[in-house]
């Protein structure tokens, strides 16, 4: 039995051993399958997580900003949409333009970080306009941003009205270049614009300035602006002062300045063509300065209907004006200062100046005027400065007139009577004469006539008779007597 039992036991042992081996194999397979399944699940989950992260980072950018700020990408989209719907120039979507830089600054670096709410839309456009102006005038990038880094009304370059709208922009000197952007037209309450002494400021006056209908004063003196004056300027109904002097403007001047205009200063440019009558017919104009241009004619009728000029100062010197003086000039009896020097005028001074009895300053030098000087200026009792050198004036000077306030008298290089002498100076009844110029004028006489108390400088012919220094004229070191060789 033991043998049979032994066999049974042996067989049982074999089965048990075989089962054990088979179990272990199956267990290993199960474990391996489980591990493979877990691995597959892990790979799948990892893939899904990677895909979700990639999608997330591709659609959202988070710049380093103060936690309370809205992400800049959101700000940028909001401001971009707002500007698009505001019907303004789309230059803000073009990289590297001043407008693009302005929009980017407003959405990233502007401490105010304004966002359109409906109630503040005008203020956002105002800030965008000022930022565009800033970056237009600083095209290399801002060296400082202090004049728009806070509320614009707190800047030394800006003045606002009681409602916080910009009424004055004044940036005089220090601009590193650039242009005046069209966005200037967004400043609907702007009354005064001053960009003076910025020699690198170029291009033209933008057409959008026509939208600044509240503008009263424009001062762009001493820049490098060019182009012509267009209807954009003429259409400004309240404009009373414009100074475009010392620039590079060209073309002919059209009429069209509004009736509010008081002062027009366009000297030292390259304007040409005629000076139109409409300039002299502006009811409130007191100053017209067109010196140092290429104007060639002066159009002015002698009977301007309803004409009641308040002009006090006219400067037309250093042009190419020719012909005789228009009779209409005689209607401007309120003139205090008239400069026509360095042109090509001809003919007689009279009768065009007959009624200009309030003149204080008269400069007609370096033309080809003819006729008697004494009859032309005799009634100008208020003259302080009479400059008539380098003409063809003639006649005696003995009865030139009485000018008690005369300080400067220059009549060199004319054709006065040879028997005229310096003695006429006594008849002027002026004790204020400080500067005289008589050389090559046909005068004669003695030095004694020049013994004037306030005389500082005199230019006279070398042929003048030098008597004994009765008044110590030559000995006084504060006085300069220059003898000109004939």
C-alpha positions in Angstrom: 0.0 0.0 0.0 2.8 2.1 0.9 4.1 1.6 -2.6 0.7 2.6 -4.1 0.4 5.5 -1.7 3.9 6.5 -2.7 3.0 6.5 -6.3 -0.1 8.5 -5.6 1.8 10.9 -3.6 4.4 11.1 -6.2 1.9 11.7 -8.9 0.1 14.2 -6.7 3.3 16.0 -6.1 3.9 16.1 -9.9 0.5 17.6 -10.5 0.9 20.0 -7.7 4.2 21.0 -9.1 2.8 21.3 -12.6 -0.1 23.4 -11.4 2.2 25.5 -9.4 4.4 26.1 -12.4 1.4 26.7 -14.6 -0.1 29.1 -12.0 3.1 31.0 -11.8 3.2 31.3 -15.6 -0.4 32.5 -15.7 0.2 34.9 -12.8 3.2 36.3 -14.6 1.2 36.7 -17.8 -1.6 38.5 -15.9 0.9 40.7 -14.2 2.7 41.5 -17.4 -0.7 42.2 -19.1 -1.7 44.4 -16.3 1.6 46.3 -16.4 1.2 46.7 -20.2 -2.3 48.0 -19.7 -1.2 50.4 -17.1 1.6 51.6 -19.3 -0.7 52.1 -22.2 -3.1 54.0 -20.1 -0.3 56.2 -18.7 1.0 56.9 -22.2 -2.5 57.8 -23.4 -3.1 60.1 -20.5 0.3 61.7 -20.9 -0.3 62.3 -24.5 -3.7 63.9 -23.8 -2.2 66.1 -21.1 0.7 67.2 -23.4 -1.8 68.0 -26.2 -4.0 70.1 -23.8 -1.0 72.0 -22.4 0.3 72.8 -25.9 -3.2 74.0 -26.9 -3.4 76.1 -23.8 0.0 77.8 -24.2 -0.6 78.4 -27.9 -3.7 80.5 -27.2 -2.8 82.5 -24.1 0.2 84.7 -23.3 0.8 86.0 -19.8 3.4 88.9 -19.7 4.9 89.9 -16.4 2.6 92.5 -15.1 1.1 93.6 -11.8 -1.4 90.8 -10.7 -4.3 93.3 -10.7 -3.8 94.0 -14.4 -5.8 92.3 -17.1 -3.4 90.2 -19.4 -2.0 92.5 -22.1 -3.2 90.3 -24.9 -6.8 90.8 -23.7 -6.2 94.6 -23.4 -4.7 94.7 -26.8 -7.6 93.0 -28.4 -10.1 95.2 -26.6 -8.3 98.4 -27.5 -7.7 97.2 -31.1 -11.4 96.5 -31.5 -12.3 99.9 -30.0 -9.9 101.8 -32.4 -11.2 99.9 -35.4 -14.8 100.9 -34.6 -13.7 104.5 -34.0 -13.3 105.1 -37.7 -9.7 106.4 -37.5 -6.5 105.6 -39.4 -5.6 101.9 -39.1 -1.9 102.5 -38.7 -2.1 101.1 -35.2 -2.1 97.6 -36.7 1.1 98.1 -38.6 4.2 97.1 -36.6 6.8 99.8 -35.9 4.6 102.8 -36.7 4.2 105.4 -33.9 0.5 104.5 -33.7 1.3 100.8 -33.2 3.8 101.8 -30.5 1.2 104.0 -28.9 -1.4 101.2 -28.7 1.2 98.8 -27.4 2.2 101.2 -24.7 -1.4 101.8 -23.6 -2.0 98.1 -23.2 1.3 97.1 -21.6 3.1 100.0 -19.9 0.5 102.8 -19.4 0.0 102.9 -15.6 -3.6 104.1 -16.1 -4.4 101.1 -18.3 -7.6 102.5 -19.5 -10.2 100.2 -21.0 -13.3 101.4 -23.1 -16.4 101.4 -21.0 -18.6 103.6 -23.2 -18.4 106.6 -20.8 -14.7 107.2 -21.3 -14.3 106.6 -25.0 -13.3 110.2 -25.7 -10.7 110.2 -23.0 -9.2 106.9 -24.4 -9.0 108.5 -27.9 -7.4 111.6 -26.4 -4.8 109.5 -24.6 -4.2 107.5 -27.8 -3.7 110.7 -29.8 -1.2 112.1 -27.3 0.7 108.8 -27.2 0.8 108.7 -31.0 2.1 112.3 -31.0 4.7 111.3 -28.5 6.0 108.3 -30.5 5.8 110.3 -33.7 8.1 112.9 -32.2 10.4 110.3 -30.7 10.8 107.8 -33.4 13.9 106.2 -32.0 11.9 105.2 -28.9 11.2 107.2 -25.8 14.1 108.4 -23.8 11.5 109.3 -21.1 7.8 109.1 -21.1 7.2 111.6 -18.3 4.7 113.8 -20.1 2.2 111.0 -20.7 3.2 108.6 -17.9 0.4 109.9 -15.7 -2.8 111.8 -16.3 -2.1 114.0 -19.3 -3.6 117.0 -17.6 -0.8 117.0 -15.0 1.9 117.3 -17.7 3.9 120.6 -18.1 3.4 120.2 -21.9 -0.4 119.9 -21.7 -3.2 122.1 -20.4 -6.8 120.9 -20.0 -10.2 122.4 -19.5 -12.3 121.8 -16.5 -13.7 118.6 -18.0 -10.3 117.1 -18.4 -10.1 117.6 -22.2 -6.8 118.8 -23.7 -7.0 122.4 -24.8 -3.2 123.2 -25.2 -0.3 121.1 -26.5 3.1 122.9 -26.1 6.3 121.0 -26.9 8.9 123.7 -27.7 12.4 122.4 -28.4 14.0 119.0 -27.7 12.1 116.9 -30.3 14.4 114.3 -31.8 12.6 114.2 -35.2 9.4 112.8 -36.6 6.2 114.2 -37.9 2.9 115.6 -36.7 0.5 112.6 -36.9 -3.0 112.6 -38.2 -4.1 111.6 -34.7 -3.8 115.2 -33.7 -7.2 115.6 -35.2 -8.6 113.4 -32.4 -8.1 116.2 -29.9 -11.5 117.7 -30.4 -11.1 120.4 -27.7 -7.7 121.6 -28.8 -7.4 125.4 -28.9 -3.6 125.9 -28.9 -0.9 123.9 -30.7 2.7 124.9 -30.2 5.6 122.9 -31.6 8.4 125.5 -31.8 12.2 125.2 -32.4 12.2 121.5 -33.3 14.5 121.6 -36.4 14.2 117.8 -37.0 10.4 118.0 -37.1 9.6 117.5 -40.8 6.9 116.4 -43.3 3.7 118.4 -43.7 0.8 119.7 -41.6 -1.6 116.7 -41.5 -5.0 117.1 -43.2 -6.6 115.8 -40.1 -6.0 119.2 -38.4 -9.2 120.3 -40.1 -11.0 118.3 -37.4 -9.5 120.5 -34.6 -12.4 123.0 -35.1 -11.7 124.7 -31.8 -8.2 125.7 -32.7 -7.4 129.3 -32.1 -3.6 129.4 -32.3 -1.1 127.4 -34.3 2.6 128.0 -33.7 5.0 125.8 -35.7 7.9 128.3 -35.9 11.4 127.2 -36.7 11.0 123.6 -37.8 11.6 121.7 -41.1 8.0 121.4 -42.2 7.3 121.5 -45.9 4.4 121.3 -48.4 1.7 123.9 -48.9 -1.0 125.4 -46.8 -4.2 123.6 -47.7 -7.8 124.0 -47.1 -7.3 122.1 -43.9 -5.9 125.3 -42.3 -8.3 127.6 -44.1 -11.3 125.7 -42.8 -10.6 126.3 -39.1 -13.4 128.7 -38.2 -11.9 130.1 -34.9 -8.2 130.4 -35.9 -6.9 133.8 -34.9 -3.1 133.2 -34.9 -0.8 131.2 -37.1 3.0 131.2 -37.2 4.7 129.0 -39.7 7.8 131.1 -39.9 11.2 129.6 -40.6 10.2 126.4 -42.3 10.2 125.0 -45.9 6.7 125.6 -47.0 6.2 126.2 -50.8 3.5 127.1 -53.3 1.1 130.0 -53.7 -1.1 131.3 -50.9 -4.8 131.0 -51.5 -7.3 133.2 -49.7 -9.6 131.7 -47.2 -8.4 132.5 -43.7 -11.4 133.0 -41.5 -12.6 136.4 -40.2 -11.3 135.6 -36.7 -7.7 135.8 -37.9 -5.6 138.4 -36.1 -2.0 137.5 -36.8 -0.5 135.7 -39.9 3.3 135.0 -39.7 4.6 133.0 -42.7 8.1 134.6 -43.1 11.3 132.7 -44.0 9.7 130.0 -46.3 9.6 129.5 -50.0 6.1 130.8 -50.8 5.6 132.3 -54.2 3.0 134.0 -56.5 0.9 137.0 -55.6 0.0 138.4 -52.2 -3.8 138.4 -52.6 -6.1 141.2 -51.6 -8.0 138.8 -49.3 -5.2 139.1 -46.8 -5.7 142.8 -46.5 -9.5 142.5 -46.2 -9.6 140.4 -43.1 -11.6 142.5 -40.6 -9.6 141.6 -37.5 -6.1 141.2 -39.0 -3.5 143.4 -37.3 -0.2 141.7 -38.3 0.8 140.3 -41.7 4.4 139.0 -41.9 5.4 137.5 -45.3 9.1 138.4 -45.3 11.8 136.3 -46.9 9.8 134.4 -49.5 9.4 134.6 -53.3 6.2 136.6 -53.7 6.2 138.5 -56.9 3.2 140.9 -56.9 1.0 142.8 -54.5 -2.7 142.6 -55.4 -4.8 145.3 -53.8 -7.5 147.5 -55.3 -7.8 151.2 -54.5 -11.5 150.9 -53.6 -12.1 147.8 -51.5 -15.8 148.0 -50.8 -16.6 148.3 -47.1 -12.9 148.2 -46.3 -12.1 149.1 -42.7 -8.6 147.8 -42.0 -7.2 147.3 -38.5 -3.8 146.3 -39.9 -1.0 147.8 -37.9 2.1 145.8 -39.0 2.9 144.7 -42.6 6.2 143.0 -43.4 6.9 142.2 -47.0 10.6 142.7 -47.2 13.0 140.3 -48.9 10.7 139.0 -51.6 10.6 139.5 -55.4 7.8 142.0 -55.4 7.8 144.4 -58.4 5.9 147.2 -60.0 4.4 150.3 -58.3 2.8 150.4 -54.9 -0.9 149.7 -55.1 -3.2 152.6 -54.2 -5.1 150.4 -51.8 -2.2 150.7 -49.4 -3.3 154.2 -48.7 -6.5 152.9 -47.1 -4.6 151.4 -44.2 -4.2 154.5 -42.2 -3.8 152.6 -39.0 -0.4 151.2 -40.0 2.4 151.6 -37.5 5.0 149.5 -39.2 5.6 148.9 -42.9 8.6 147.1 -44.4 9.0 146.8 -48.1 12.8 146.6 -48.3 14.8 144.4 -50.6 12.3 144.1 -53.4 12.0 145.5 -56.9 9.4 148.2 -56.5 9.5 151.1 -58.8 7.7 154.4 -59.2 6.9 157.1 -56.6 6.0 156.6 -53.0 3.1 159.0 -53.3 0.2 158.8 -53.4 0.1 155.3 -52.0 1.4 156.4 -48.6 -0.3 159.8 -48.3 -2.6 158.7 -45.5 -0.1 156.6 -43.5 0.3 159.3 -40.9 0.5 156.9 -38.0 3.7 155.1 -39.2 6.4 154.6 -36.6 8.6 152.3 -38.7 9.1 152.7 -42.4 11.6 150.7 -44.4 11.7 151.0 -48.2 15.4 150.4 -48.6 16.9 148.6 -51.7 14.2 149.2 -54.2 14.0 151.6 -57.2 11.6 154.2 -55.7 11.7 157.7 -57.3 10.5 161.1 -56.5 10.9 163.6 -53.6 11.2 162.0 -50.2 10.2 165.1 -48.3 6.7 165.4 -49.9 6.1 161.6 -49.3 6.8 161.5 -45.6 6.2 165.0 -44.4 3.0 164.2 -42.5 4.4 161.1 -40.8 5.0 162.9 -37.6 5.3 159.7 -35.5 8.2 158.2 -37.3 11.0 156.7 -35.2 12.7 154.7 -37.9 13.1 155.9 -41.5 15.1 153.6 -43.7 15.1 154.6 -47.4 18.7 153.9 -48.6 19.6 152.4 -52.0 16.8 153.9 -54.1 16.5 156.7 -56.6 14.9 159.3 -54.4 15.6 162.9 -55.1 14.7 166.5 -54.1 15.9 168.7 -51.3 16.0 167.7 -47.7 16.0 171.1 -46.2 12.2 170.9 -45.5 12.0 167.2 -44.9 9.6 167.6 -42.0 9.4 167.6 -38.2 9.9 164.3 -36.5 10.4 164.8 -32.8 10.7 161.0 -32.0 13.1 160.1 -34.9 15.8 157.7 -33.7 17.2 156.1 -37.0 17.6 157.9 -40.3 19.2 156.0 -43.2 19.0 157.7 -46.7 22.4 156.6 -48.2 22.8 155.9 -51.9 20.1 158.2 -53.3 20.1 161.2 -55.7 19.3 164.2 -53.4 20.1 167.7 -54.5 23.7 168.5 -54.3 23.1 171.7 -52.5 21.4 169.8 -49.6 23.4 169.9 -46.4 23.5 168.2 -43.1 22.0 171.3 -41.6 18.5 169.9 -42.2 19.1 167.7 -39.2 18.3 170.6 -37.0 14.9 171.1 -38.6 13.9 167.5 -37.7 13.4 168.8 -34.1 14.5 165.4 -32.7 16.9 165.0 -29.8 16.7 161.2 -30.0 18.6 160.5 -33.2 21.1 157.7 -32.4 21.9 156.3 -35.9 22.5 158.1 -39.2 23.5 157.0 -42.6 24.1 159.6 -45.4 26.9 158.3 -47.6 26.6 158.6 -51.3 23.5 160.6 -51.0 24.7 163.9 -52.5 24.8 165.8 -49.2 27.5 168.2 -48.1 28.2 170.2 -45.0 30.3 170.2 -41.9 30.7 167.8 -39.0 29.3 170.4 -36.7 25.8 169.5 -37.9 26.3 166.0 -36.5 26.7 167.2 -32.9 23.6 165.4 -31.7 23.3 164.6 -28.1 22.2 160.9 -28.5 24.1 160.0 -31.6 25.8 156.6 -31.3 26.7 155.8 -34.9 27.0 157.6 -38.2 28.0 156.6 -41.7 28.9 159.6 -43.8 30.9 160.5 -46.9 34.6 161.0 -46.5 34.3 164.4 -48.2 32.5 165.9 -45.2 34.2 169.0 -43.9 35.8 168.1 -40.5 35.8 171.3 -38.5 37.3 171.6 -35.1 35.6 169.2 -32.7 33.1 171.6 -31.4 31.1 168.9 -29.7 34.0 166.5 -29.2 32.2 164.1 -31.5 35.2 162.1 -32.6 36.7 162.1 -29.1 33.7 160.4 -27.5 34.5 156.7 -27.5 30.9 155.8 -27.2 30.2 157.2 -30.6 31.2 155.6 -33.9 31.7 157.8 -37.0 32.4 155.8 -40.2 33.7 157.7 -43.2 32.8 156.0 -46.5 35.0 156.6 -49.5 33.0 158.0 -52.5 
